Amino acid sequence: MSVDLATVKRVAHLARIAVSEEEAQRMMGELNGILGFVEQLGEVDVSGVEPMTSVMPMAMKERDDVVTDGSKADDVVANAPVSDRNFFLVPKVVE
Amino acid sequence: MTDLTRLTIAEAREKLGAKEITAVELTDAYLSAIDAANGALNAYVTVTPDKAREMAKASDARIAEGKAGALEGIPLGIKDLFGTRDVHTQACSHILDGFKPKYESTVTQNLWNDGAVMLGKLNMDEFAMGSSNETSYYGPVKNPWRAEGSNLDLVPGGSSGGSAAAVAAFLCAGATATDTGGSIRQPAAFTGTVGIKPTYGRCSRWGVVAFASSLDQAGPIARDVRDAAILLKSMASVDAKDTTSVDLPVPDYEKAVGQSIKGMKIGIPREYRVDGMPEEIEALWQQGIAWLKEAGAEIVDISLPHTKYALPAYYIVAPAEASSNLARYDGVRYGLRVDGKDIVDMYEKTRAAGFGKEVKRRIMIGTYVLSAGYYDAYYLQAQKVRTLIKRDFELAFDAGVDAILTPATPSSAFGIADEDLAADPVKMYLNDIFTVTVNMAGLPGIAVPAGLDHKGLPLGLQLIGKPFEEETLFKTAHVIEKAAGRFSPQKWW
């Protein structure tokens, strides 16, 4: 399988990365190079093989449902590029 | 007076304990070395001298009170991937511009609890994506090694290139690193240092910037096998904050160093003999086999038939997980923001400006292979192949093999800005051909220096072990180290 320019632009939008025409062109070649490389996986017979979900077999850990942390609003927003009174500020999203 | 930076961790521990030196003296020696060398090598992206001296002073006080921890007063460098409270933590990416977390990663907290001293944060490939440390926003790290009679700058490998270079150039006593496809073992091999990627689940991932969560594992890079064992003992823990942290006690790894390997069965996988592999890598491998045989190990040929599919499967699984993990960098909660005409435009411009080329490439691949209509063909197929890769190892271990010996890398260190590699991303990916299988199967792997090539550059061998049998790797690697000796670069910086 290979990708065309329109697919590259669609994927870039899905990934929320702005790309110029020139970048999309360059990426198309690179992505097709990588997709060509991974294509060989198709020749492996995987009939009856379970996909790996956990590399170390283990039961999911459970912990008590109690509050162990909190009241750190200042810390939470400390690294925000824009914040106001412990809210993250973003451009308007509702008309 | 002897140069304190030349002491191994084990030697420094002894001198500190005997009060022959102080932690402050040791830390000051490293800070001066960094001052003199970092302009040339670019191993550190941030140095924290005030914090280091303060921590060293506290160490001296604890030593005086007889309350020294296992790493008391030992100055370490920390890969920029580990969250360190109020200190630069950016995974060497521009998108985390100015980020200083309000928390400490479990691994680094474990080190500080044992008395270690932080010298600063180490350079790395952006988000640990790379094999040469050239994708860092802060520029490439230079390998302290150069070919004989050459002034050409070489890469230290990656992604833990800053960690490996700093250890090799005596700019820290040891360093933390992480390994998703070979990022501890390949740079260790390129710099003549020892690096171990422990079993998946041995070191907590909590507070470490995520790349590919099912593959990422922290481990140390050190000057010798004993130091690597000492560091891993402190880094590893059982952590309730990481659900994949495995509930097993951490052994005293150092005890394994020096133990006999008599009667151990070492597997030699025929699939690791790849086309175009330099003759001297093959010769090094044979030398390693001979050393282990002399030490009483039994050598057996084994087959790991799905080896060649590990790298292509990795380049589906790792980018898929990365595209998901890196979705959080959107200009809202931390790091860089580039304004746009609406919120989506802001996301797209922020991510376009904040991520470098290699990171974008991998996010794109990941987004594509997870997108509707392609998931089964790529991602599901790769996860099935991953099951087969792990099964190959299980069959070998079931047949009685205790550890597997392979080359660590297909070549010695290459030049910075190598044109061939820059032109073809897949060529760069092939650097991890011997290391990536270990991540796919979640196994422990250690790279240990075994010799120099015809250019005078270090080459390493890799040992792969059963899950949670890091002790086997330490004792076997120590046999190689004893036979091969240790390797240090000629100072040119």
Interface residues (C-beta under 8 A of the other chain):
Chain A: M1 V3 T7 V8 V11 A12 H13 L14 A15 R16 I17 A18 V19 M27 E30 L31 G33 I34 L35 F37 V38 E39 Q40 L41 G42 V44 V46 V49 E50 P51 M52 T53 S54 V55 M56 M58 M60 K61 R63 K72 D75 A78 N79 A80 P81 V82 F88 V90 P91 K92 V93
Chain B: G98 F99 K100 P101 K102 T199 Y200 G201 S214 A240 T243 T244 V246 D247 H306 K308 Y309 P312 A313 Y315 I316 S323 A327 D330 G331 V332 R333 Y334 G335 L336 R337 D339 G340 D342 I343 V344 D345 M346 Y347 E348 K349 R351 A352 F355 K360 R361 I363 M364 I365 T367 Y368 S371 Y374 A377 Y378 L380 Q381 A382 Q383 K384 V385 R386 T387 L388 K390 D424 P425 V426 Y429 M440 A441 G442 P467
